[in-house]
Amino acid sequence: MTRYLAHITLVFLAVQCLSNQANSQDIHFSQFFNVPGNYNPGDAGRFDGDYRIGTVYRSQWRTVTVPFTTFGISADANKLFPKKPIGTGVAIFRDQAGDGNFTTTQVNLSGSYKLPFLSDSTQSISLGLQVGITHKSIDFEAFEWGSQFDGVVYNPNLGTNEFFQNDKSTVFDFHLGVQHKKAFSDKLALTSGVSFFNISFQNQSFSEEKVPLFTRTNIQAIADYQYNEKLKILPAMNVSLQGKFREWNIGGAVRYNLTEPQGVRQEAGAGLFYRSGDAGYVYFDFIYDKWKTGISYDFNFSDLKVASNGRGGLELTLVYVFKKFRPRIVGGRVCPDFI
């Protein structure tokens, strides 16, 4: 046990050494553990069940400006190819930000392949590939420019003296990921992974200037510790590195089993997380049978708190896991001969 805890500690320390600041505005979520399609293609189809459907909604900075809103829906399966260790998935995200209605829409298709460990059934490694299309648009007419100030007041009838080549762009991209799962005992399991998004360095400029979207590297570690018959401890962390930006989330939750004997599964959880240099957030979830719903709220700690009054963002998630009923197959029986 000491060796495993030391391993986890080293992972946390290494990540913190890489993380110096957190200002990235790439699509991201507080409940990273409930939105795997945005963090690691290697997770596609890696769950206990046949099919998984999830949605996420996030709204932030409502007290500062036009709210930044993000909506996503995803679905993945691990039984699409019954005799192959292949997982598949699709994810759609739409993000709208600011006065100019800057909108980003992503459609990604994922595939993962589980590498067999013939000598060790307690662990698995899956490699993932995600390919997709990203469409961006912006409404330049919605902005107010300095050149429209006539010396006394803002005059929308004055020219902007600004020229943009395009107000829309569409690019193709691909992402890679690897995920490792290890059951150290019947009480402790760890899921970790590394992924790389925006590998093609796509151009995100609306003018002639080239502005590449840097590769986003994600590092994750999520543990599941069964403390006793009723209580689970669930520490988790995620680090995103993109260009000069650094963002790391660290925290954990506890979940209490409310299931009655022979009853439908019911669990309730609560947790606290911290996002570097930006916010802290509370998290609550509830599991009923095959449904899991989560809610979190960010409290802003950055310099923006003067304008935001400490208010950050609300995030909601809903996940459903479908598992087909498979009757137990009874082998052949030998009937006695009474004749």
N, C-alpha and C positions, 0 to 999 in steps of 0.2 A: 504494500500500500504506500509506503514512504517513497518508493521509487516513482510510482505513478503521480503522486502529488508533486514531487520535485519536477517531473516532466511538465505538468500543467503550469507550475510556477514559472519555469523558464520560458514557456510560450508567452505568458503575460508580460514578463520583463522585456523580452525581445521586442514585442509589439510596442511597448511604451517607449523604448529607446528610438523607435522609428517615428514616433508620433510627437510632433512639436507644436502643431497648430491645427485648427479645424475651421476652415472657411469654405469648403467645397459646396457648390450649389447643384451638383449633379443629383438626379432623382435618387432619393434615399428615404428610408423609413426608420422610425424609432423601433418598431416591432420587426426588426430584421429577421428574427427567428420564425416569424409567421409569413414572410414573403420570400421564400427561397428562390423563386424564379428571377429575382432581381439581384441575387448575390452569388449564386454558384450553379452553373449548368450541371455539375456533377451530382446535384441533388435530385434531378428529374427522375421520378419513379422510385425514389428511395424512401419508402414509408411502409407501414404495416397496413396493407389493404390492396385494392385493385385500382381504384381511381380516386383522385383527390382534386377538389375544386375549391378555389379560394378567391376572396375579394378583399380589397383594401381601399380605404378612403382617408385622405389626410388634408387638413386645412390649417394654415398657419399665417401669422402676421396679420390677422384680421383687425387688430387694434392699431396697426401702423399704416397700412395701405390697402390697396385692393388685395384680397386674400390670395395666397399662393395655394392652389388646390391640386391634388393628385388623386387619380383613381386608377385602380388596376384590377384585372381579373386574370386568373390563370387556371390551367387544368393540366394534370399529368397522370401518367399511367405506368404501371410496372408489369402489366399482363397483356399488353398489346401484341407481344411476340411471346407466347406461353413457354416455348422451349428455349428461349434465348435470354441471357441476362441483360436485357436492353430496356431502359426506361425512356419514355418520350414525354414531351410536354409542349405547351404553348402558353405564352404570356403576352398580355396587352396592357400598356400603361399610357396614360394621358395626363400631362402636367401643364397647368396654365398659371402664368406668373405675371404680376405687375400690371401697370396701367396700359401697356401696349399689347396686352393679351398674348404675350409670348407663349406659344403652345408647342409642346413636344409630344409627339405620338410615336410609340414604339410597338412593333409587333415582332416577337421573337419565337423561333421554333427551337426546341432543345432535344438533345439525345444524349443518353449516358450509357456507358458499358461497365458492368461490374466485373472486376478482375477476380478470378477464383483463388481462394486460399485453401488448397486441398488439405494442408496439414494444420490449419488453425481456423476453426469455425467461429471463433469469437471476434473476428475482425473482417473487414471488407474495405476495398478501395474501388471507387468508381471514377471513371474519366468522363468528362462532359464536354460537348460542343454545342454552341448556341449560335444560330445565324438569324439575322433579322434585318428589318428596315426601319429607319428613323425619319420621320417627317417633322420639319419645324416651320413655323410661320410666325409673323409678327405684324401688327397693325401700326405703321409709322404715323398714320394720321391721328392716332390717339394721343401722341406726345405733344408737349409744349416746349418750344425751343427758345433759346436766348435771343435769337434774331427777330422773334415776334414781339419783343418788348419795344414799344415805340417811344420810350423815354419817360412815359408816365404810367401806363398800364399795359397789360398783356393784350395784344390785338391778334386774334386768330386769323384775321384776313391777310396779315403780312406773310410773305414767303418764308420758308424755313431755311433756305440756302443750304439744304442738306440733300445729298443724292445717294440713294442706295440702289445697287444693281438688281437686287431681288428682295422680295419679302417672304419667299418660301424656299425651302431646300429639302431634298430627299436623298438619303444616302443608304447604302448597304454596309453592314458591319458584321463582325463575328467575335465570339467570346469563348474562352476556354476555362475549364475548372477541374479540380480534382478534390474528392472528398474521401475522408478516412473515418471509419466507424470502428470502435473498439469497446468490447464489453470486458471490463477488468474483473468483474464478479457478477453475481446475480443482483447486486445492489448498485453498482457503479458502472456507467457507460459514458463514453466521450465521443462526440462528433466534431471533427475539425476539418478545415479545408482552406484551399487557396484558389483564387480565380482571377482572371484577367479579362476586363471588358474594354471595348473600343480599341481593339488591337490594330485596326487599319488606320488609326490617326486621321479620322475623317475631318474635313474642313467644315467648320460651323459658322463661317462668316456669311453675312448677307451683302457684302461689298466685294470689291476686287482684292482686298487684303486677305491673305491666307491666315486663318486662325484655327490651328488643329485642335481637336478634342483629344486630350491626352488619355493614355491608357489608365484605366482605374483598376487598381489591385485591391482585392478584398482578402482579408485574413480572418478566419472565424474559429471559435472554439465554444462548444455548447455541451455542458455536462448534465447528467441526470443521475441524482443520488437518492436512493430510496432509504430515507433516514429510519423509518419504522413502517409499520403496517399501514398507517394512515397518511404519513407526511413525506413529501418529496422536496428536495432542494435542487434548484435549477439555475446554477450560475451560467452566465453567457457573456461573450464579448464579440465585437466586430470592429475591424479597422479598415478604413478605406484610404488609399493613397492615390492621389491623382494630380500629376504635375507637381507644383509646389505646395499643394494643399494636403492636410492631414486631418483625419477625423477618426476618433475611436470612441466606441460605446462600450461601457463595462457596467455590470450589475448582476442582478439575479432575482429570482422569485421563489416563493414557496407555494406548494399546491397541496390542498387537503382533500382526502378522499371521503366523499359524502355517500358513497354507494351503500345501499342496504343489501343484506344477504339476498341473493337471487334477484336483485333489482337491476334496473338500468344504470349504467355507469354515470356517475355524477361527481365532478371534481371542481373545486373553486381555488383560484390562485391570486396572489398579489405580489408585487415586486417593486424595486427601486433601481433606476439606472442613471448613469451620468454620461453625458456627451461632452468631450473635451472642449473647454473654453467657450461653451455655448449654452448648455442647458442641462437640467436634471429633469427626469420624468418618472411619473408613477404609472404602474401597469396593473391591470386587473383582467382576469380571464375566467371563463366558466366552460366546462365540458359537460355536454349532455349526450349520451349515447355516441353517435358518430359526428356530432357537431361541436365545434369549438369557436367561441367568440372572444375577442380581445378588445380592450379599450385602454388607451394611454393618453396622457396629457403632459406636454412640455412646459416647464417653467424656465423662462429665459434668464441666464446669468451674464450674458455678454454686455458690451457697451450699449447695445440696442435697447437694453431694459429701460433706459430713460424714456424712450418713445413707446415701448411695448407695455410698460408698467409690469414687467416680469412675465407677461403672458406669451406663450409660444404657440403650440399647435395641438390640435385634437386629431387623434388617429383611431380608426375603427377597422377591425379585421373580422372575417368570418370564413371558417374552413370546414368543409364537409369531406369525410373519407368514406367511400363506398367499398364494401367488402362483400363479395358474393358468398352466398351460402353453399358450402360444399359438404354433402352428406358423407358420413363415414363409410368407407368401403369395407364391407365384411368379406373376408376370404372364404374360400370353399370349405364346406363342412362335410364330414363323413358321417352318414346316417347308419345306425346299427341295422343289421339284417335280422328281422324277426321271423322269417320264414324258415 
